[in-house]
Amino acid sequence: MVRPTLLVAEPEPAQALSVRKLVLETGKFNVLTAHSTREAIDLFQLFPNISAAIIVAGEGLDCDKIGEAIRTATHKVPVVALSPNIATSCASANHNLSSHEPEELLKLMRSLLGDPRDLDRSSRGA
């Protein structure tokens, strides 16, 4: 079995890597990163077999536009919107979470897609 691949659309971080990306990769998820609406849609078209899409509220990202592009192609891919303001939501998202709680995002991804760490454990035991 292949590890789940997540498309993460987020504003370009001031640091080299975002904490969110590091948390997801440490959780053994594969992560594709986009820093604009256009880049997210282009990446989805290049890699339509993603397991989930995560869209972080911020400048240069239109959550509804990205979500609708994914929904037009498939309803199988969960869309998760992250925002610093809990009152903000994305209509095309299946889930809306706080962007300040990367552990909650990791827990949600594991509940939706399974725990990729189990793949490593089963391959060692085989």
Secondary structure, 3 states (H helix, E strand, C coil): CCCCEEEEECCCCCCCCCHHHHHHHHCCCEEEEECCHHHHHHHHHHCCCCCEEEEECCCCCCHHHHHHHHHHHCCCCCEEEEECCCCCCCCCCCEEEECCCHHHHHHHHHHHHCCCHHHHHHHHHC
